[in-house]
């Protein structure tokens, strides 16, 4: 897919309706709502996810971040949370993307690819035909306690660029993005969107000043 000159911005780890509104005011076009995870920041209850998703106006994408690997469990979770997008942070091991599509018409599917090696490119190419977008992050699924996002680490952007060049769907770039490196990230990878978390927070809370600096850099 061709590079996008001005990427869309997804703010992840939204923890309240107030944070959601602040992110939208700043210019975010998508919000990440983190359900139960084996590790990482920003986890909130499913009831709060549903409350925030219901308060977000329709043009804004609400992403349910799930560590689920069973299609049936993911479908049930989305029905409780009522987001318009599901972000699969781990690999699907039971059921299929077709099962998800059939049970959740109108809900977008975004698969996370944790960029660790050349194998990540192969994984991205195999998954891309089945989902609406890929999100390239810096986690590690092979650890005893899985890292499925929110690491604050930058991965190898050269691999991310090759993924972006070879797939036909939008690419979101995540992992250690800050005002100081965001322009380089855009130039090197050319993503459709950027996914921000730790780079726009202070002591875990959304920092509107950092958010403003981020958008100014972009």
Buried (B, 14 or more C-beta within 10 A) or exposed (E): BEBBEEBBBBBBBBBBBEBBBBBBEBBBBBBBBBBEBBBBBBBBEBEBBBBBBEEBEEEBBBBBBBBBBBBEBBBEBBEEBBBBBBBBBBEBEEBEBEBBBEBBEEBBBBBBBBBBEEEBBEBBBEBBEBBBBBBBBBBBBEEEEBBBBBBBEBBBBEBBBBBBEEBEBBBBBBBBBBBEBBEEBBEBBBBBBBBBBBBBBEEEEBBBEBBBBBBEEB
